[in-house]
Amino acid sequence: MVDQFAGTWKISSSENFDEYMKALGVGFAIRQMGNMAKPNLIISVDDQGMISMKSHSTFKTTEIKFKLNEEFDETTADDRKTKTVMALENGKLVQKQNWDGKNTTIERSIEDGKLIAKCTMNDVVAVRTYVKEA
Protein backbone atom coordinates (compact mmCIF):
# COMPACT_ATOMS: atom_id res chain seq x y z
CA MET A 1 0.00 0.00 0.00
CA VAL A 2 2.93 2.36 0.66
CA ASP A 3 4.07 1.71 -2.93
CA GLN A 4 1.50 4.22 -4.25
CA PHE A 5 3.56 6.97 -2.54
CA ALA A 6 6.86 5.88 -4.10
CA GLY A 7 8.43 8.21 -6.66
CA THR A 8 9.62 11.77 -7.07
CA TRP A 9 7.05 14.45 -6.28
CA LYS A 10 7.41 18.16 -7.07
CA ILE A 11 5.48 20.70 -5.04
CA SER A 12 2.82 22.47 -7.08
CA SER A 13 0.94 24.45 -4.41
CA SER A 14 1.15 25.33 -0.75
CA GLU A 15 -1.70 26.82 1.30
CA ASN A 16 -1.34 28.34 4.79
CA PHE A 17 2.20 26.97 5.25
CA ASP A 18 3.50 30.16 6.88
CA GLU A 19 0.78 29.98 9.55
CA TYR A 20 1.57 26.30 10.10
CA MET A 21 5.28 27.07 10.57
CA LYS A 22 4.35 29.86 13.03
CA ALA A 23 2.25 27.36 15.01
CA LEU A 24 5.26 25.03 15.12
CA GLY A 25 7.31 27.86 16.62
CA VAL A 26 9.55 28.39 13.57
CA GLY A 27 11.33 31.77 13.54
CA PHE A 28 10.90 34.44 10.88
CA ALA A 29 14.11 33.80 8.88
CA ILE A 30 13.53 30.04 8.62
CA ARG A 31 9.89 30.64 7.70
CA GLN A 32 10.97 32.90 4.84
CA MET A 33 13.23 30.16 3.48
CA GLY A 34 10.48 27.58 4.02
CA ASN A 35 8.02 29.68 2.06
CA MET A 36 10.44 30.22 -0.83
CA ALA A 37 11.63 26.60 -1.02
CA LYS A 38 10.04 24.47 -3.70
CA PRO A 39 10.98 21.01 -2.45
CA ASN A 40 10.91 17.73 -4.26
CA LEU A 41 9.76 14.79 -2.16
CA ILE A 42 11.42 11.49 -3.03
CA ILE A 43 9.85 8.40 -1.48
CA SER A 44 11.16 4.87 -1.88
CA VAL A 45 10.59 1.48 -0.26
CA ASP A 46 13.22 -1.26 -0.12
CA ASP A 47 12.60 -5.01 -0.10
CA GLN A 48 12.95 -5.11 3.71
CA GLY A 49 10.06 -2.68 4.16
CA MET A 50 12.33 0.25 5.05
CA ILE A 51 10.86 3.49 3.72
CA SER A 52 12.97 6.49 2.75
CA MET A 53 11.50 9.97 2.46
CA LYS A 54 13.81 12.70 1.22
CA SER A 55 12.86 16.36 0.92
CA HIS A 56 15.21 18.22 -1.42
CA SER A 57 15.27 21.96 -2.14
CA THR A 58 17.86 24.61 -2.93
CA PHE A 59 17.93 25.52 0.79
CA LYS A 60 18.09 22.17 2.52
CA THR A 61 17.88 18.43 2.03
CA THR A 62 16.54 16.18 4.76
CA GLU A 63 16.00 12.44 4.74
CA ILE A 64 14.28 10.06 7.11
CA LYS A 65 14.31 6.27 6.98
CA PHE A 66 11.73 4.32 8.90
CA LYS A 67 9.52 1.29 9.20
CA LEU A 68 5.80 1.74 9.67
CA ASN A 69 4.55 1.88 13.28
CA GLU A 70 8.06 2.09 14.76
CA GLU A 71 9.06 5.26 16.63
CA PHE A 72 12.28 6.94 15.48
CA ASP A 73 14.25 10.10 16.19
CA GLU A 74 13.85 12.79 13.54
CA THR A 75 15.59 16.11 13.04
CA THR A 76 13.18 18.20 10.99
CA ALA A 77 14.05 20.75 8.29
CA ASP A 78 13.56 23.49 10.91
CA ASP A 79 15.86 21.62 13.34
CA ARG A 80 13.25 20.34 15.78
CA LYS A 81 14.26 17.06 17.45
CA THR A 82 11.15 14.90 17.40
CA LYS A 83 9.99 11.41 18.26
CA THR A 84 8.17 10.39 15.12
CA VAL A 85 5.91 7.51 14.13
CA MET A 86 4.70 6.84 10.58
CA ALA A 87 1.65 4.67 10.03
CA LEU A 88 -0.65 3.70 7.21
CA GLU A 89 -4.23 4.65 8.18
CA ASN A 90 -7.11 4.30 5.72
CA GLY A 91 -4.74 4.52 2.75
CA LYS A 92 -3.01 7.63 4.15
CA LEU A 93 0.62 7.83 5.24
CA VAL A 94 0.32 9.52 8.64
CA GLN A 95 3.35 11.11 10.30
CA LYS A 96 3.06 12.07 13.99
CA GLN A 97 5.85 14.18 15.48
CA ASN A 98 6.18 14.81 19.22
CA TRP A 99 8.65 17.20 20.88
CA ASP A 100 8.74 19.34 24.03
CA GLY A 101 5.17 18.40 24.97
CA LYS A 102 3.89 19.45 21.52
CA ASN A 103 2.73 17.39 18.55
CA THR A 104 1.88 17.81 14.90
CA THR A 105 0.44 15.46 12.30
CA ILE A 106 1.16 15.29 8.59
CA GLU A 107 -1.26 13.17 6.58
CA ARG A 108 -0.20 12.26 3.06
CA SER A 109 -2.73 10.88 0.63
CA ILE A 110 -2.96 10.27 -3.10
CA GLU A 111 -5.89 12.10 -4.73
CA ASP A 112 -6.38 12.29 -8.50
CA GLY A 113 -2.75 11.23 -9.02
CA LYS A 114 -1.42 13.99 -6.77
CA LEU A 115 0.18 13.68 -3.35
CA ILE A 116 -1.65 15.84 -0.82
CA ALA A 117 0.12 16.62 2.47
CA LYS A 118 -2.23 17.96 5.15
CA CYS A 119 -0.16 19.45 7.99
CA THR A 120 -1.99 20.07 11.29
CA MET A 121 -0.72 21.83 14.42
CA ASN A 122 -3.39 22.64 17.00
CA ASP A 123 -6.13 24.35 14.93
CA VAL A 124 -3.83 25.43 12.09
CA VAL A 125 -3.98 23.39 8.89
CA ALA A 126 -1.72 23.75 5.85
CA VAL A 127 -2.14 21.81 2.61
CA ARG A 128 0.74 21.14 0.26
CA THR A 129 0.11 19.52 -3.11
CA TYR A 130 2.73 17.61 -5.10
CA VAL A 131 2.64 16.27 -8.67
CA LYS A 132 4.51 13.12 -9.64
CA GLU A 133 7.64 13.56 -11.74
CA ALA A 134 8.88 9.98 -11.90
Summary of the structure (lengths in Angstrom):
residues: 134
radius of gyration: 13.9
end to end distance: 17.9
largest distance: 41.0
contacts: 361
relative contact order: 0.23
helix: 16%
strand: 56%
